[in-house]
Amino acid sequence: GAAPAWFRPPYGALTPEVLATLGGYPTTLTMWDVDARDWSRPGPEQIAATVLEGAGPGSVVLMHEGAGDRAQTVQALPSIIEGLLERGLELVPVGELAATPDST
Protein backbone atom coordinates (compact mmCIF):
# COMPACT_ATOMS: atom_id res chain seq x y z
CA GLY A 1 0.00 0.00 0.00
CA ALA A 2 2.28 2.86 0.97
CA ALA A 3 4.99 4.44 -1.15
CA PRO A 4 8.52 3.94 0.21
CA ALA A 5 10.09 6.92 1.96
CA TRP A 6 13.47 6.33 0.26
CA PHE A 7 14.32 5.12 -3.22
CA ARG A 8 17.67 4.04 -4.65
CA PRO A 9 17.47 3.67 -8.41
CA PRO A 10 18.91 0.37 -9.64
CA TYR A 11 22.51 0.90 -10.76
CA GLY A 12 22.10 4.57 -9.80
CA ALA A 13 20.46 5.14 -13.18
CA LEU A 14 18.56 8.42 -13.12
CA THR A 15 16.71 8.02 -16.37
CA PRO A 16 13.94 10.41 -17.40
CA GLU A 17 11.46 7.59 -16.77
CA VAL A 18 12.71 7.02 -13.22
CA LEU A 19 12.61 10.72 -12.42
CA ALA A 20 9.13 11.14 -13.92
CA THR A 21 7.80 8.20 -11.93
CA LEU A 22 9.34 9.46 -8.70
CA GLY A 23 7.73 12.85 -9.24
CA GLY A 24 4.35 11.34 -8.45
CA TYR A 25 5.35 10.01 -5.04
CA PRO A 26 6.50 11.51 -1.74
CA THR A 27 9.74 9.54 -2.01
CA THR A 28 13.24 10.85 -1.37
CA LEU A 29 15.86 9.88 -3.92
CA THR A 30 18.80 8.21 -2.17
CA MET A 31 22.24 7.72 -3.68
CA TRP A 32 25.52 6.44 -2.24
CA ASP A 33 29.17 7.42 -2.21
CA VAL A 34 30.71 4.04 -1.30
CA ASP A 35 29.96 0.91 -3.35
CA ALA A 36 30.97 -2.20 -1.40
CA ARG A 37 31.01 -4.08 -4.73
CA ASP A 38 29.66 -7.03 -2.77
CA TRP A 39 27.56 -8.02 -5.77
CA SER A 40 30.77 -9.34 -7.41
CA ARG A 41 31.43 -11.63 -4.42
CA PRO A 42 35.14 -10.75 -4.03
CA GLY A 43 35.30 -12.26 -0.53
CA PRO A 44 34.42 -10.81 2.87
CA GLU A 45 37.89 -9.35 3.43
CA GLN A 46 37.79 -7.39 0.17
CA ILE A 47 34.23 -6.19 0.81
CA ALA A 48 35.28 -4.89 4.23
CA ALA A 49 38.43 -3.27 2.83
CA THR A 50 36.49 -1.52 0.07
CA VAL A 51 34.00 -0.06 2.54
CA LEU A 52 36.60 0.95 5.10
CA GLU A 53 38.80 2.62 2.46
CA GLY A 54 35.91 4.67 1.11
CA ALA A 55 33.69 5.51 4.06
CA GLY A 56 33.89 8.73 6.02
CA PRO A 57 31.58 11.14 7.84
CA GLY A 58 28.26 11.37 6.00
CA SER A 59 28.93 8.41 3.71
CA VAL A 60 26.16 6.22 2.39
CA VAL A 61 27.39 2.68 1.75
CA LEU A 62 25.75 0.55 -0.94
CA MET A 63 25.49 -3.12 0.02
CA HIS A 64 23.12 -5.77 -1.24
CA GLU A 65 20.77 -8.07 0.64
CA GLY A 66 19.05 -10.03 -2.09
CA ALA A 67 19.43 -11.61 -5.51
CA GLY A 68 21.57 -14.57 -4.64
CA ASP A 69 24.00 -15.75 -2.01
CA ARG A 70 24.97 -12.85 0.26
CA ALA A 71 27.04 -14.87 2.73
CA GLN A 72 30.17 -12.83 1.93
CA THR A 73 28.34 -9.59 2.64
CA VAL A 74 27.08 -10.91 5.97
CA GLN A 75 30.56 -12.20 6.89
CA ALA A 76 32.07 -8.77 6.11
CA LEU A 77 29.69 -6.86 8.38
CA PRO A 78 31.46 -7.36 11.75
CA SER A 79 34.76 -6.06 10.33
CA ILE A 80 33.02 -3.13 8.66
CA ILE A 81 31.04 -2.18 11.75
CA GLU A 82 34.02 -2.52 14.09
CA GLY A 83 36.27 -0.55 11.71
CA LEU A 84 33.81 2.30 11.35
CA LEU A 85 33.15 2.47 15.09
CA GLU A 86 36.91 2.50 15.80
CA ARG A 87 37.13 5.63 13.64
CA GLY A 88 34.45 7.29 15.74
CA LEU A 89 31.81 7.03 13.04
CA GLU A 90 28.22 6.31 13.98
CA LEU A 91 26.02 4.02 11.90
CA VAL A 92 22.58 5.51 11.36
CA PRO A 93 19.63 4.90 9.03
CA VAL A 94 19.57 7.05 5.89
CA GLY A 95 16.62 9.03 7.23
CA GLU A 96 18.59 10.03 10.29
CA LEU A 97 21.65 10.97 8.23
CA ALA A 98 19.48 13.11 5.95
CA ALA A 99 18.11 14.96 8.97
CA THR A 100 21.61 15.91 10.19
CA PRO A 101 22.32 19.55 9.22
CA ASP A 102 26.07 19.09 8.78
CA SER A 103 25.92 15.89 6.71
CA THR A 104 27.02 16.15 3.10
PDB file as gemmi writes it, atoms N, CA and C in Angstrom:
CRYST1    1.000    1.000    1.000  90.00  90.00  90.00 P 1                      
ATOM      1  N   GLY A   1       0.658  -1.206   0.000  1.00  0.00           N  
ATOM      2  CA  GLY A   1       0.000   0.000   0.000  1.00  0.00           C  
ATOM      3  C   GLY A   1       0.710   1.300   0.000  1.00  0.00           C  
ATOM      4  N   ALA A   2       1.688   1.527   0.850  1.00  0.00           N  
ATOM      5  CA  ALA A   2       2.278   2.861   0.969  1.00  0.00           C  
ATOM      6  C   ALA A   2       3.541   2.975   0.128  1.00  0.00           C  
ATOM      7  N   ALA A   3       3.780   4.177  -0.378  1.00  0.00           N  
ATOM      8  CA  ALA A   3       4.994   4.441  -1.148  1.00  0.00           C  
ATOM      9  C   ALA A   3       6.196   4.418  -0.202  1.00  0.00           C  
ATOM     10  N   PRO A   4       7.334   3.922  -0.657  1.00  0.00           N  
ATOM     11  CA  PRO A   4       8.521   3.939   0.205  1.00  0.00           C  
ATOM     12  C   PRO A   4       8.989   5.366   0.455  1.00  0.00           C  
ATOM     13  N   ALA A   5       9.590   5.578   1.620  1.00  0.00           N  
ATOM     14  CA  ALA A   5      10.087   6.917   1.956  1.00  0.00           C  
ATOM     15  C   ALA A   5      11.384   7.218   1.223  1.00  0.00           C  
ATOM     16  N   TRP A   6      12.162   6.174   0.899  1.00  0.00           N  
ATOM     17  CA  TRP A   6      13.471   6.326   0.262  1.00  0.00           C  
ATOM     18  C   TRP A   6      13.520   5.436  -0.966  1.00  0.00           C  
ATOM     19  N   PHE A   7      14.193   5.906  -1.999  1.00  0.00           N  
ATOM     20  CA  PHE A   7      14.317   5.120  -3.224  1.00  0.00           C  
ATOM     21  C   PHE A   7      15.722   5.243  -3.772  1.00  0.00           C  
ATOM     22  N   ARG A   8      16.366   4.091  -3.995  1.00  0.00           N  
ATOM     23  CA  ARG A   8      17.670   4.036  -4.649  1.00  0.00           C  
ATOM     24  C   ARG A   8      17.436   3.443  -6.025  1.00  0.00           C  
ATOM     25  N   PRO A   9      17.700   4.221  -7.072  1.00  0.00           N  
ATOM     26  CA  PRO A   9      17.473   3.671  -8.405  1.00  0.00           C  
ATOM     27  C   PRO A   9      18.467   2.549  -8.699  1.00  0.00           C  
ATOM     28  N   PRO A  10      17.993   1.463  -9.302  1.00  0.00           N  
ATOM     29  CA  PRO A  10      18.906   0.373  -9.643  1.00  0.00           C  
ATOM     30  C   PRO A  10      20.080   0.894 -10.476  1.00  0.00           C  
ATOM     31  N   TYR A  11      21.268   0.492 -10.095  1.00  0.00           N  
ATOM     32  CA  TYR A  11      22.514   0.905 -10.757  1.00  0.00           C  
ATOM     33  C   TYR A  11      22.770   2.408 -10.647  1.00  0.00           C  
ATOM     34  N   GLY A  12      21.952   3.126  -9.894  1.00  0.00           N  
ATOM     35  CA  GLY A  12      22.096   4.574  -9.797  1.00  0.00           C  
ATOM     36  C   GLY A  12      21.638   5.288 -11.055  1.00  0.00           C  
ATOM     37  N   ALA A  13      20.878   4.597 -11.891  1.00  0.00           N  
ATOM     38  CA  ALA A  13      20.457   5.141 -13.185  1.00  0.00           C  
ATOM     39  C   ALA A  13      19.301   6.118 -12.999  1.00  0.00           C  
ATOM     40  N   LEU A  14      19.581   7.385 -13.222  1.00  0.00           N  
ATOM     41  CA  LEU A  14      18.560   8.422 -13.116  1.00  0.00           C  
ATOM     42  C   LEU A  14      18.031   8.746 -14.510  1.00  0.00           C  
ATOM     43  N   THR A  15      17.268   7.830 -15.044  1.00  0.00           N  
ATOM     44  CA  THR A  15      16.707   8.021 -16.371  1.00  0.00           C  
ATOM     45  C   THR A  15      15.517   8.970 -16.297  1.00  0.00           C  
ATOM     46  N   PRO A  16      15.134   9.570 -17.412  1.00  0.00           N  
ATOM     47  CA  PRO A  16      13.942  10.414 -17.401  1.00  0.00           C  
ATOM     48  C   PRO A  16      12.713   9.665 -16.898  1.00  0.00           C  
ATOM     49  N   GLU A  17      12.615   8.386 -17.221  1.00  0.00           N  
ATOM     50  CA  GLU A  17      11.462   7.588 -16.775  1.00  0.00           C  
ATOM     51  C   GLU A  17      11.450   7.428 -15.252  1.00  0.00           C  
ATOM     52  N   VAL A  18      12.618   7.166 -14.680  1.00  0.00           N  
ATOM     53  CA  VAL A  18      12.706   7.022 -13.225  1.00  0.00           C  
ATOM     54  C   VAL A  18      12.335   8.337 -12.550  1.00  0.00           C  
ATOM     55  N   LEU A  19      12.890   9.421 -13.029  1.00  0.00           N  
ATOM     56  CA  LEU A  19      12.611  10.724 -12.422  1.00  0.00           C  
ATOM     57  C   LEU A  19      11.143  11.117 -12.569  1.00  0.00           C  
ATOM     58  N   ALA A  20      10.548  10.827 -13.717  1.00  0.00           N  
ATOM     59  CA  ALA A  20       9.130  11.143 -13.921  1.00  0.00           C  
ATOM     60  C   ALA A  20       8.252  10.321 -12.987  1.00  0.00           C  
ATOM     61  N   THR A  21       8.579   9.062 -12.825  1.00  0.00           N  
ATOM     62  CA  THR A  21       7.802   8.202 -11.931  1.00  0.00           C  
ATOM     63  C   THR A  21       7.931   8.657 -10.492  1.00  0.00           C  
ATOM     64  N   LEU A  22       9.136   9.001 -10.076  1.00  0.00           N  
ATOM     65  CA  LEU A  22       9.342   9.460  -8.699  1.00  0.00           C  
ATOM     66  C   LEU A  22       8.592  10.751  -8.409  1.00  0.00           C  
ATOM     67  N   GLY A  23       8.418  11.574  -9.429  1.00  0.00           N  
ATOM     68  CA  GLY A  23       7.731  12.849  -9.244  1.00  0.00           C  
ATOM     69  C   GLY A  23       6.322  12.711  -8.713  1.00  0.00           C  
ATOM     70  N   GLY A  24       5.716  11.564  -8.912  1.00  0.00           N  
ATOM     71  CA  GLY A  24       4.350  11.340  -8.455  1.00  0.00           C  
ATOM     72  C   GLY A  24       4.234  10.794  -7.050  1.00  0.00           C  
ATOM     73  N   TYR A  25       5.356  10.608  -6.370  1.00  0.00           N  
ATOM     74  CA  TYR A  25       5.345  10.006  -5.042  1.00  0.00           C  
ATOM     75  C   TYR A  25       6.134  10.855  -4.052  1.00  0.00           C  
ATOM     76  N   PRO A  26       5.741  10.788  -2.768  1.00  0.00           N  
ATOM     77  CA  PRO A  26       6.499  11.507  -1.738  1.00  0.00           C  
ATOM     78  C   PRO A  26       7.721  10.695  -1.299  1.00  0.00           C  
ATOM     79  N   THR A  27       8.586  10.392  -2.248  1.00  0.00           N  
ATOM     80  CA  THR A  27       9.745   9.539  -2.013  1.00  0.00           C  
ATOM     81  C   THR A  27      11.018  10.353  -2.175  1.00  0.00           C  
ATOM     82  N   THR A  28      11.976  10.151  -1.290  1.00  0.00           N  
ATOM     83  CA  THR A  28      13.245  10.850  -1.371  1.00  0.00           C  
ATOM     84  C   THR A  28      14.245   9.986  -2.128  1.00  0.00           C  
ATOM     85  N   LEU A  29      14.841  10.564  -3.141  1.00  0.00           N  
ATOM     86  CA  LEU A  29      15.858   9.875  -3.918  1.00  0.00           C  
ATOM     87  C   LEU A  29      17.098   9.711  -3.051  1.00  0.00           C  
ATOM     88  N   THR A  30      17.655   8.509  -3.012  1.00  0.00           N  
ATOM     89  CA  THR A  30      18.801   8.208  -2.173  1.00  0.00           C  
ATOM     90  C   THR A  30      19.911   7.633  -3.028  1.00  0.00           C  
ATOM     91  N   MET A  31      21.080   8.226  -2.953  1.00  0.00           N  
ATOM     92  CA  MET A  31      22.238   7.724  -3.679  1.00  0.00           C  
ATOM     93  C   MET A  31      23.297   7.309  -2.651  1.00  0.00           C  
ATOM     94  N   TRP A  32      24.460   6.913  -3.113  1.00  0.00           N  
ATOM     95  CA  TRP A  32      25.525   6.444  -2.237  1.00  0.00           C  
ATOM     96  C   TRP A  32      26.851   7.010  -2.703  1.00  0.00           C  
ATOM     97  N   ASP A  33      27.830   6.988  -1.819  1.00  0.00           N  
ATOM     98  CA  ASP A  33      29.170   7.419  -2.211  1.00  0.00           C  
ATOM     99  C   ASP A  33      30.212   6.317  -2.035  1.00  0.00           C  
ATOM    100  N   VAL A  34      29.815   5.188  -1.434  1.00  0.00           N  
ATOM    101  CA  VAL A  34      30.709   4.040  -1.298  1.00  0.00           C  
ATOM    102  C   VAL A  34      29.971   2.798  -1.791  1.00  0.00           C  
ATOM    103  N   ASP A  35      30.527   2.159  -2.824  1.00  0.00           N  
ATOM    104  CA  ASP A  35      29.962   0.912  -3.347  1.00  0.00           C  
ATOM    105  C   ASP A  35      30.820  -0.228  -2.814  1.00  0.00           C  
ATOM    106  N   ALA A  36      30.243  -1.073  -1.982  1.00  0.00           N  
ATOM    107  CA  ALA A  36      30.975  -2.200  -1.405  1.00  0.00           C  
ATOM    108  C   ALA A  36      31.372  -3.225  -2.464  1.00  0.00           C  
ATOM    109  N   ARG A  37      30.763  -3.146  -3.626  1.00  0.00           N  
ATOM    110  CA  ARG A  37      31.011  -4.079  -4.729  1.00  0.00           C  
ATOM    111  C   ARG A  37      30.816  -5.524  -4.280  1.00  0.00           C  
ATOM    112  N   ASP A  38      29.948  -5.693  -3.285  1.00  0.00           N  
ATOM    113  CA  ASP A  38      29.663  -7.027  -2.770  1.00  0.00           C  
ATOM    114  C   ASP A  38      28.935  -7.902  -3.781  1.00  0.00           C  
ATOM    115  N   TRP A  39      28.276  -7.273  -4.740  1.00  0.00           N  
ATOM    116  CA  TRP A  39      27.564  -8.021  -5.774  1.00  0.00           C  
ATOM    117  C   TRP A  39      28.511  -8.899  -6.587  1.00  0.00           C  
ATOM    118  N   SER A  40      29.811  -8.550  -6.637  1.00  0.00           N  
ATOM    119  CA  SER A  40      30.774  -9.336  -7.407  1.00  0.00           C  
ATOM    120  C   SER A  40      31.371 -10.489  -6.596  1.00  0.00           C  
ATOM    121  N   ARG A  41      30.984 -10.581  -5.327  1.00  0.00           N  
ATOM    122  CA  ARG A  41      31.431 -11.630  -4.417  1.00  0.00           C  
ATOM    123  C   ARG A  41      32.961 -11.780  -4.393  1.00  0.00           C  
ATOM    124  N   PRO A  42      33.677 -10.692  -4.049  1.00  0.00           N  
ATOM    125  CA  PRO A  42      35.137 -10.750  -4.032  1.00  0.00           C  
ATOM    126  C   PRO A  42      35.721 -11.364  -2.763  1.00  0.00           C  
ATOM    127  N   GLY A  43      34.871 -11.729  -1.824  1.00  0.00           N  
ATOM    128  CA  GLY A  43      35.304 -12.261  -0.531  1.00  0.00           C  
ATOM    129  C   GLY A  43      35.038 -11.244   0.563  1.00  0.00           C  
ATOM    130  N   PRO A  44      34.761 -11.721   1.773  1.00  0.00           N  
ATOM    131  CA  PRO A  44      34.423 -10.813   2.869  1.00  0.00           C  
ATOM    132  C   PRO A  44      35.533  -9.826   3.207  1.00  0.00           C  
ATOM    133  N   GLU A  45      36.787 -10.250   3.106  1.00  0.00           N  
ATOM    134  CA  GLU A  45      37.894  -9.349   3.435  1.00  0.00           C  
ATOM    135  C   GLU A  45      37.945  -8.177   2.458  1.00  0.00           C  
ATOM    136  N   GLN A  46      37.744  -8.461   1.169  1.00  0.00           N  
ATOM    137  CA  GLN A  46      37.789  -7.394   0.165  1.00  0.00           C  
ATOM    138  C   GLN A  46      36.580  -6.472   0.295  1.00  0.00           C  
ATOM    139  N   ILE A  47      35.423  -7.026   0.600  1.00  0.00           N  
ATOM    140  CA  ILE A  47      34.228  -6.192   0.805  1.00  0.00           C  
ATOM    141  C   ILE A  47      34.487  -5.220   1.952  1.00  0.00           C  
ATOM    142  N   ALA A  48      34.995  -5.740   3.067  1.00  0.00           N  
ATOM    143  CA  ALA A  48      35.278  -4.888   4.231  1.00  0.00           C  
ATOM    144  C   ALA A  48      36.320  -3.832   3.883  1.00  0.00           C  
ATOM    145  N   ALA A  49      37.375  -4.227   3.191  1.00  0.00           N  
ATOM    146  CA  ALA A  49      38.431  -3.275   2.832  1.00  0.00           C  
ATOM    147  C   ALA A  49      37.895  -2.166   1.941  1.00  0.00           C  
ATOM    148  N   THR A  50      37.063  -2.510   0.983  1.00  0.00           N  
ATOM    149  CA  THR A  50      36.487  -1.515   0.071  1.00  0.00           C  
ATOM    150  C   THR A  50      35.666  -0.490   0.845  1.00  0.00           C  
ATOM    151  N   VAL A  51      34.830  -0.972   1.755  1.00  0.00           N  
ATOM    152  CA  VAL A  51      33.997  -0.059   2.537  1.00  0.00           C  
ATOM    153  C   VAL A  51      34.853   0.809   3.446  1.00  0.00           C  
ATOM    154  N   LEU A  52      35.789   0.202   4.146  1.00  0.00           N  
ATOM    155  CA  LEU A  52      36.605   0.954   5.105  1.00  0.00           C  
ATOM    156  C   LEU A  52      37.523   1.961   4.417  1.00  0.00           C  
ATOM    157  N   GLU A  53      37.975   1.662   3.212  1.00  0.00           N  
ATOM    158  CA  GLU A  53      38.804   2.621   2.465  1.00  0.00           C  
ATOM    159  C   GLU A  53      37.987   3.821   1.991  1.00  0.00           C  
ATOM    160  N   GLY A  54      36.708   3.603   1.692  1.00  0.00           N  
ATOM    161  CA  GLY A  54      35.908   4.671   1.107  1.00  0.00           C  
ATOM    162  C   GLY A  54      35.037   5.459   2.054  1.00  0.00           C  
ATOM    163  N   ALA A  55      34.677   4.881   3.179  1.00  0.00           N  
ATOM    164  CA  ALA A  55      33.693   5.509   4.063  1.00  0.00           C  
ATOM    165  C   ALA A  55      34.297   6.602   4.935  1.00  0.00           C  
ATOM    166  N   GLY A  56      33.520   7.643   5.139  1.00  0.00           N  
ATOM    167  CA  GLY A  56      33.888   8.735   6.023  1.00  0.00           C  
ATOM    168  C   GLY A  56      32.628   9.370   6.579  1.00  0.00           C  
ATOM    169  N   PRO A  57      32.758  10.471   7.289  1.00  0.00           N  
ATOM    170  CA  PRO A  57      31.577  11.142   7.837  1.00  0.00           C  
ATOM    171  C   PRO A  57      30.563  11.474   6.737  1.00  0.00           C  
ATOM    172  N   GLY A  58      29.326  11.086   6.951  1.00  0.00           N  
ATOM    173  CA  GLY A  58      28.261  11.372   6.000  1.00  0.00           C  
ATOM    174  C   GLY A  58      28.148  10.398   4.850  1.00  0.00           C  
ATOM    175  N   SER A  59      28.986   9.374   4.814  1.00  0.00           N  
ATOM    176  CA  SER A  59      28.932   8.411   3.710  1.00  0.00           C  
ATOM    177  C   SER A  59      27.662   7.576   3.748  1.00  0.00           C  
ATOM    178  N   VAL A  60      27.229   7.201   2.564  1.00  0.00           N  
ATOM    179  CA  VAL A  60      26.163   6.223   2.391  1.00  0.00           C  
ATOM    180  C   VAL A  60      26.805   5.051   1.662  1.00  0.00           C  
ATOM    181  N   VAL A  61      26.751   3.874   2.283  1.00  0.00           N  
ATOM    182  CA  VAL A  61      27.390   2.681   1.748  1.00  0.00           C  
ATOM    183  C   VAL A  61      26.344   1.810   1.069  1.00  0.00           C  
ATOM    184  N   LEU A  62      26.630   1.436  -0.174  1.00  0.00           N  
ATOM    185  CA  LEU A  62      25.752   0.546  -0.938  1.00  0.00           C  
ATOM    186  C   LEU A  62      26.193  -0.889  -0.716  1.00  0.00           C  
ATOM    187  N   MET A  63      25.290  -1.681  -0.141  1.00  0.00           N  
ATOM    188  CA  MET A  63      25.493  -3.118   0.017  1.00  0.00           C  
ATOM    189  C   MET A  63      24.194  -3.792  -0.390  1.00  0.00           C  
ATOM    190  N   HIS A  64      24.275  -5.062  -0.717  1.00  0.00           N  
ATOM    191  CA  HIS A  64      23.118  -5.772  -1.240  1.00  0.00           C  
ATOM    192  C   HIS A  64      22.661  -6.859  -0.286  1.00  0.00           C  
ATOM    193  N   GLU A  65      21.336  -7.055  -0.251  1.00  0.00           N  
ATOM    194  CA  GLU A  65      20.771  -8.066   0.642  1.00  0.00           C  
ATOM    195  C   GLU A  65      20.042  -9.172  -0.095  1.00  0.00           C  
ATOM    196  N   GLY A  66      19.822  -9.032  -1.374  1.00  0.00           N  
ATOM    197  CA  GLY A  66      19.053 -10.033  -2.091  1.00  0.00           C  
ATOM    198  C   GLY A  66      19.730 -10.463  -3.372  1.00  0.00           C  
ATOM    199  N   ALA A  67      18.985 -11.168  -4.188  1.00  0.00           N  
ATOM    200  CA  ALA A  67      19.435 -11.613  -5.511  1.00  0.00           C  
ATOM    201  C   ALA A  67      20.644 -12.529  -5.426  1.00  0.00           C  
ATOM    202  N   GLY A  68      20.503 -13.591  -4.683  1.00  0.00           N  
ATOM    203  CA  GLY A  68      21.575 -14.566  -4.639  1.00  0.00           C  
ATOM    204  C   GLY A  68      22.201 -14.716  -3.270  1.00  0.00           C  
ATOM    205  N   ASP A  69      23.290 -15.450  -3.243  1.00  0.00           N  
ATOM    206  CA  ASP A  69      23.996 -15.747  -2.006  1.00  0.00           C  
ATOM    207  C   ASP A  69      24.720 -14.499  -1.503  1.00  0.00           C  
ATOM    208  N   ARG A  70      24.356 -14.031  -0.330  1.00  0.00           N  
ATOM    209  CA  ARG A  70      24.972 -12.847   0.258  1.00  0.00           C  
ATOM    210  C   ARG A  70      25.794 -13.196   1.493  1.00  0.00           C  
ATOM    211  N   ALA A  71      26.252 -14.443   1.571  1.00  0.00           N  
ATOM    212  CA  ALA A  71      27.037 -14.869   2.734  1.00  0.00           C  
ATOM    213  C   ALA A  71      28.290 -14.014   2.912  1.00  0.00           C  
ATOM    214  N   GLN A  72      28.949 -13.640   1.815  1.00  0.00           N  
ATOM    215  CA  GLN A  72      30.168 -12.827   1.935  1.00  0.00           C  
ATOM    216  C   GLN A  72      29.862 -11.461   2.520  1.00  0.00           C  
ATOM    217  N   THR A  73      28.746 -10.893   2.112  1.00  0.00           N  
ATOM    218  CA  THR A  73      28.339  -9.586   2.638  1.00  0.00           C  
ATOM    219  C   THR A  73      28.096  -9.690   4.138  1.00  0.00           C  
ATOM    220  N   VAL A  74      27.377 -10.711   4.551  1.00  0.00           N  
ATOM    221  CA  VAL A  74      27.083 -10.913   5.971  1.00  0.00           C  
ATOM    222  C   VAL A  74      28.375 -11.140   6.750  1.00  0.00           C  
ATOM    223  N   GLN A  75      29.296 -11.930   6.204  1.00  0.00           N  
ATOM    224  CA  GLN A  75      30.560 -12.203   6.891  1.00  0.00           C  
ATOM    225  C   GLN A  75      31.419 -10.944   7.014  1.00  0.00           C  
ATOM    226  N   ALA A  76      31.286 -10.010   6.080  1.00  0.00           N  
ATOM    227  CA  ALA A  76      32.074  -8.774   6.112  1.00  0.00           C  
ATOM    228  C   ALA A  76      31.551  -7.771   7.139  1.00  0.00           C  
ATOM    229  N   LEU A  77      30.302  -7.878   7.512  1.00  0.00           N  
ATOM    230  CA  LEU A  77      29.690  -6.859   8.375  1.00  0.00           C  
ATOM    231  C   LEU A  77      30.396  -6.635   9.709  1.00  0.00           C  
ATOM    232  N   PRO A  78      30.781  -7.657  10.471  1.00  0.00           N  
ATOM    233  CA  PRO A  78      31.461  -7.365  11.746  1.00  0.00           C  
ATOM    234  C   PRO A  78      32.724  -6.525  11.564  1.00  0.00           C  
ATOM    235  N   SER A  79      33.540  -6.847  10.565  1.00  0.00           N  
ATOM    236  CA  SER A  79      34.762  -6.062  10.330  1.00  0.00           C  
ATOM    237  C   SER A  79      34.437  -4.635   9.930  1.00  0.00           C  
ATOM    238  N   ILE A  80      33.419  -4.476   9.101  1.00  0.00           N  
ATOM    239  CA  ILE A  80      33.018  -3.132   8.663  1.00  0.00           C  
ATOM    240  C   ILE A  80      32.521  -2.318   9.852  1.00  0.00           C  
ATOM    241  N   ILE A  81      31.627  -2.900  10.614  1.00  0.00           N  
ATOM    242  CA  ILE A  81      31.040  -2.176  11.748  1.00  0.00           C  
ATOM    243  C   ILE A  81      32.117  -1.815  12.767  1.00  0.00           C  
ATOM    244  N   GLU A  82      32.956  -2.781  13.119  1.00  0.00           N  
ATOM    245  CA  GLU A  82      34.022  -2.516  14.091  1.00  0.00           C  
ATOM    246  C   GLU A  82      34.986  -1.447  13.571  1.00  0.00           C  
ATOM    247  N   GLY A  83      35.349  -1.531  12.282  1.00  0.00           N  
ATOM    248  CA  GLY A  83      36.271  -0.554  11.708  1.00  0.00           C  
ATOM    249  C   GLY A  83      35.709   0.852  11.701  1.00  0.00           C  
ATOM    250  N   LEU A  84      34.435   0.976  11.370  1.00  0.00           N  
ATOM    251  CA  LEU A  84      33.811   2.301  11.351  1.00  0.00           C  
ATOM    252  C   LEU A  84      33.679   2.863  12.767  1.00  0.00           C  
ATOM    253  N   LEU A  85      33.279   2.015  13.707  1.00  0.00           N  
ATOM    254  CA  LEU A  85      33.151   2.474  15.092  1.00  0.00           C  
ATOM    255  C   LEU A  85      34.507   2.878  15.663  1.00  0.00           C  
ATOM    256  N   GLU A  86      35.563   2.149  15.324  1.00  0.00           N  
ATOM    257  CA  GLU A  86      36.909   2.503  15.801  1.00  0.00           C  
ATOM    258  C   GLU A  86      37.340   3.876  15.306  1.00  0.00           C  
ATOM    259  N   ARG A  87      36.827   4.295  14.178  1.00  0.00           N  
ATOM    260  CA  ARG A  87      37.127   5.634  13.636  1.00  0.00           C  
ATOM    261  C   ARG A  87      36.260   6.716  14.261  1.00  0.00           C  
ATOM    262  N   GLY A  88      35.343   6.314  15.117  1.00  0.00           N  
ATOM    263  CA  GLY A  88      34.454   7.288  15.739  1.00  0.00           C  
ATOM    264  C   GLY A  88      33.228   7.612  14.900  1.00  0.00           C  
ATOM    265  N   LEU A  89      32.989   6.805  13.868  1.00  0.00           N  
ATOM    266  CA  LEU A  89      31.810   7.031  13.038  1.00  0.00           C  
ATOM    267  C   LEU A  89      30.619   6.311  13.641  1.00  0.00           C  
ATOM    268  N   GLU A  90      29.454   6.881  13.462  1.00  0.00           N  
ATOM    269  CA  GLU A  90      28.219   6.310  13.982  1.00  0.00           C  
ATOM    270  C   GLU A  90      27.397   5.793  12.815  1.00  0.00           C  
ATOM    271  N   LEU A  91      26.868   4.590  12.938  1.00  0.00           N  
ATOM    272  CA  LEU A  91      26.024   4.021  11.896  1.00  0.00           C  
ATOM    273  C   LEU A  91      24.583   4.413  12.176  1.00  0.00           C  
ATOM    274  N   VAL A  92      23.955   5.052  11.197  1.00  0.00           N  
ATOM    275  CA  VAL A  92      22.577   5.505  11.356  1.00  0.00           C  
ATOM    276  C   VAL A  92      21.784   5.181  10.091  1.00  0.00           C  
ATOM    277  N   PRO A  93      20.459   5.074  10.217  1.00  0.00           N  
ATOM    278  CA  PRO A  93      19.634   4.898   9.025  1.00  0.00           C  
ATOM    279  C   PRO A  93      19.726   6.129   8.122  1.00  0.00           C  
ATOM    280  N   VAL A  94      19.476   5.949   6.848  1.00  0.00           N  
ATOM    281  CA  VAL A  94      19.566   7.050   5.889  1.00  0.00           C  
ATOM    282  C   VAL A  94      18.697   8.226   6.307  1.00  0.00           C  
ATOM    283  N   GLY A  95      17.519   7.957   6.811  1.00  0.00           N  
ATOM    284  CA  GLY A  95      16.625   9.033   7.226  1.00  0.00           C  
ATOM    285  C   GLY A  95      17.218   9.892   8.325  1.00  0.00           C  
ATOM    286  N   GLU A  96      17.949   9.279   9.219  1.00  0.00           N  
ATOM    287  CA  GLU A  96      18.591  10.026  10.290  1.00  0.00           C  
ATOM    288  C   GLU A  96      19.777  10.832   9.749  1.00  0.00           C  
ATOM    289  N   LEU A  97      20.518  10.256   8.843  1.00  0.00           N  
ATOM    290  CA  LEU A  97      21.645  10.966   8.228  1.00  0.00           C  
ATOM    291  C   LEU A  97      21.133  12.180   7.467  1.00  0.00           C  
ATOM    292  N   ALA A  98      20.044  12.003   6.737  1.00  0.00           N  
ATOM    293  CA  ALA A  98      19.483  13.107   5.946  1.00  0.00           C  
ATOM    294  C   ALA A  98      18.988  14.236   6.830  1.00  0.00           C  
ATOM    295  N   ALA A  99      18.626  13.936   8.067  1.00  0.00           N  
ATOM    296  CA  ALA A  99      18.108  14.959   8.971  1.00  0.00           C  
ATOM    297  C   ALA A  99      19.229  15.715   9.689  1.00  0.00           C  
ATOM    298  N   THR A 100      20.481  15.270   9.519  1.00  0.00           N  
ATOM    299  CA  THR A 100      21.608  15.909  10.188  1.00  0.00           C  
ATOM    300  C   THR A 100      22.039  17.132   9.379  1.00  0.00           C  
ATOM    301  N   PRO A 101      22.023  18.342   9.976  1.00  0.00           N  
ATOM    302  CA  PRO A 101      22.319  19.555   9.222  1.00  0.00           C  
ATOM    303  C   PRO A 101      23.720  19.595   8.633  1.00  0.00           C  
ATOM    304  N   ASP A 102      24.701  18.984   9.289  1.00  0.00           N  
ATOM    305  CA  ASP A 102      26.067  19.089   8.782  1.00  0.00           C  
ATOM    306  C   ASP A 102      26.484  17.911   7.924  1.00  0.00           C  
ATOM    307  N   SER A 103      25.559  17.014   7.555  1.00  0.00           N  
ATOM    308  CA  SER A 103      25.923  15.891   6.708  1.00  0.00           C  
ATOM    309  C   SER A 103      25.963  16.350   5.256  1.00  0.00           C  
ATOM    310  N   THR A 104      26.907  15.807   4.506  1.00  0.00           N  
ATOM    311  CA  THR A 104      27.019  16.149   3.101  1.00  0.00           C  
ATOM    312  C   THR A 104      27.114  14.911   2.268  1.00  0.00           C  
TER     313      THR A 104                                                      
END                                                                             
